């Protein structure tokens, strides 16, 4: 009896397994013969073919040093022609789509260099060589020749003149962007949601047209550090045709790439790796099926050395202070402020005024370009200014390190410096006997005329270079090397006196901040940098991290450093900066400066390092034609308040790789 029971159980198990196998085979058979009948029928005949197309990868994001978002991505809608689904009525589809866009007052892409209304002439200022070449016409072909040739080439007979011009604008764009199954053509970008719905509802009339969800660049604050961050824009035709820069690297013609600033510098990191979708086609070219065969990989993200809150504070302070003193009659036209980390060379802030809104850059470009205040100029990195008495700590360094001045020595200011017969400049006041501390505190020109003369132009210039003045800083985005007069001997005469008080030479605010940072840390001159690290899109992996790079060391004994520091402390406690900082919450070293300009009122300069005992940051502020030292110091004070005292700041307690709003 037990044997029979076991036998029945085994039969039952085998029966269940057999039933399951029959079900599985039936499902597979149904898939082959019914669901994918065309695909497998074609494959059986041996005539299946495949085509691949790209799937766009998100661009890497740009974040500040604490992970706060600066440039991120958002989803938007692109209208795309996919050749795999385009039928014979392409012209009618294009015209229907154009009319739909016109009804909704939405722009679409038209790169044909020909007027959109009669007479259809070449657009002034645009090259027509590409068009003529594409159409195979002689170099001297007229716009009318091109128009007529496109009517033939695109089979546009029977359409009105306006319709012909509209359709050929799209057809021409398809040609120059290599429109194919592998390269879909983008008809319009970032369309409104309502229009997206209408296109989807009209899909049966628009064969080959799809609406793709794609990532678009979004700047969280469209006015923040725009001169440093840059923007994204279309690939210029000359760059595309050259091949080496984009085409050969796998870019598509309609891709967006970095334009200026970090967006351009870090393009190789920010640009993701596109994925692929494979289409299976039968012998007649019809699509049987499709499959994502390669997932897109997002670009790497860039974490900057910038502190978003300090940057915003500096921008606000520049705007508020400049507008205020201008309303009171000041001739000031612009300004810049830079903050650097004295222990690494990292740029915490590079602010400019005036500036612009990156979201309206394209539409306002001509106006911005022609604005006499030059809002497109990155004054913080590219503006060059004589820095006046702010040069005096460097002159003092050269004097003490060459043995031309010993701390404690007094030099008597009698106002007029009469060493040279042909050049006898005056000090602002008759200061009488002074040693270095008070010479810096009161900014006595006579004292530094004497130091500069003793040292000589050659050694002064060498010291300036060691401090990074008049040479490139090494920062990742475009910066100016400044203007540094190169004497060929010490027989520089009165010009030696001029460079001793910050005239003749001209430097950028970034160079000046880096110079003050170099002094305050004891002479280590770091390469300036904006990039802290390169990380994965999800911030979990660090691919590379910038280490502080030492460019050179300024020879500076402790005696030299301490003597100059005491003088710069005196500037803020009982000297030219005391009105602003004598009761400030921390001790800091500073130096005011006023420099002459050939084009208007004097420039106003203020430099500082803080805290005094253990310097962390260096600041330089320049007001172009500002002639108001208090205004420059007020901007610096706003920055110091944010860095040291802001209760909203995350500068000390926020973990690395933590995203903040």
HELIX and SHEET records of a PDB file:
HELIX    1   1 UNK A    2  UNK A   30  1                                  29    
HELIX    2   2 UNK A   31  UNK A   35  3                                   5    
HELIX    3   3 UNK A   37  UNK A   45  1                                   9    
HELIX    4   4 UNK A   83  UNK A   85  5                                   3    
HELIX    5   5 UNK A   90  UNK A  103  1                                  14    
HELIX    6   6 UNK A  129  UNK A  135  1                                   7    
HELIX    7   7 UNK A  143  UNK A  153  1                                  11    
HELIX    8   8 UNK A  161  UNK A  176  1                                  16    
HELIX    9   9 UNK A  193  UNK A  201  1                                   9    
HELIX   10  10 UNK A  203  UNK A  205  5                                   3    
HELIX   11  11 UNK A  226  UNK A  229  1                                   4    
HELIX   12  12 UNK A  237  UNK A  242  1                                   6    
HELIX   13  13 UNK A  247  UNK A  249  5                                   3    
HELIX   14  14 UNK A  261  UNK A  265  1                                   5    
HELIX   15  15 UNK A  267  UNK A  270  1                                   4    
HELIX   16  16 UNK A  308  UNK A  327  1                                  20    
HELIX   17  17 UNK A  358  UNK A  360  5                                   3    
HELIX   18  18 UNK A  361  UNK A  370  1                                  10    
HELIX   19  19 UNK A  379  UNK A  382  1                                   4    
HELIX   20  20 UNK A  388  UNK A  391  5                                   4    
HELIX   21  21 UNK A  392  UNK A  401  1                                  10    
HELIX   22  22 UNK A  436  UNK A  441  1                                   6    
HELIX   23  23 UNK A  445  UNK A  455  1                                  11    
HELIX   24  24 UNK A  457  UNK A  466  1                                  10    
HELIX   25  25 UNK A  494  UNK A  500  1                                   7    
HELIX   26  26 UNK A  509  UNK A  520  1                                  12    
HELIX   27  27 UNK A  558  UNK A  574  1                                  17    
HELIX   28  28 UNK A  578  UNK A  581  1                                   4    
HELIX   29  29 UNK A  629  UNK A  640  1                                  12    
HELIX   30  30 UNK A  641  UNK A  645  3                                   5    
SHEET    1   A 3 UNK A  49  UNK A  55  0                                        
SHEET    2   A 3 UNK A 275  UNK A 281 -1                                        
SHEET    3   A 3 UNK A 287  UNK A 294 -1                                        
SHEET    1   B 6 UNK A 185  UNK A 188  0                                        
SHEET    2   B 6 UNK A  69  UNK A  81 -1                                        
SHEET    3   B 6 UNK A  62  UNK A  63 -1                                        
SHEET    4   B 6 UNK A 301  UNK A 304  1                                        
SHEET    5   B 6 UNK A 531  UNK A 535 -1                                        
SHEET    6   B 6 UNK A 542  UNK A 545 -1                                        
SHEET    1   C 3 UNK A 185  UNK A 188  0                                        
SHEET    2   C 3 UNK A  69  UNK A  81 -1                                        
SHEET    3   C 3 UNK A 209  UNK A 219 -1                                        
SHEET    1   D 2 UNK A 231  UNK A 234  0                                        
SHEET    2   D 2 UNK A 256  UNK A 259 -1                                        
SHEET    1   E 5 UNK A 347  UNK A 353  0                                        
SHEET    2   E 5 UNK A 334  UNK A 341 -1                                        
SHEET    3   E 5 UNK A 617  UNK A 624 -1                                        
SHEET    4   E 5 UNK A 600  UNK A 610 -1                                        
SHEET    5   E 5 UNK A 588  UNK A 597 -1                                        
SHEET    1   F 2 UNK A 411  UNK A 413  0                                        
SHEET    2   F 2 UNK A 432  UNK A 434 -1                                        
SHEET    1   G 2 UNK A 524  UNK A 526  0                                        
SHEET    2   G 2 UNK A 550  UNK A 553 -1                                        
END                                                                             
